[in-house]
C-alpha cells in the first residue's frame, strides 16, 4: 500500500522533485504496527534494492532486496517498506507492508519484493 508520504513524494517527482524509493527496510518492535503510518517501529536494516521496470501495459516497478541469515539472526520482523533514506531511519516510508512477526534464528535468509503498479 502506498501511504500518504509516498503519494506526496511521487506527486512531487512529477513536478521535478528528487525523492524516490531507493532503499528497502525491514522493521521490528514490540508495539502494535499501524499500517498507514510513514514510520517503522524500529528499522533494523536497509538495503539498496535491485529495481526492474515493466513498462508497456504493465506499468510496474519491482524492488528486490536480499538479507542474509547473519543480518537477521535473532530478529522478529513485522514490517517491510521502501524509503529514500539509508541506514536505520524510521521515517519517510513510501509504502509499508505489515505482517505477523517472523522470527529469525540465524538459519534463514530473506528476500523482500515490493511491486508498485500504476493504474
Number of C-alpha atoms within 10 A of each C-alpha: 15 18 16 16 19 22 13 12 18 19 12 14 13 9 9 9 11 11 15 17 21 18 22 29 28 26 25 21 17 11 9 8 19 14 16 15 16 20 23 27 18 20 21 19 18 23 18 17 20 14 15 12 13 11 9 7 8 11 12 16 15 15 21 17 18 16 16 13 15 13 16 21 15 12 17 18 22 23 25 22 27 26 25 17 19 14 12 15 18 18 17 21 27 27 25 27 17 17 12 10 15 12 15 18 14 14 10 14 15 13 9 16 16 20 14 14 11 9 7
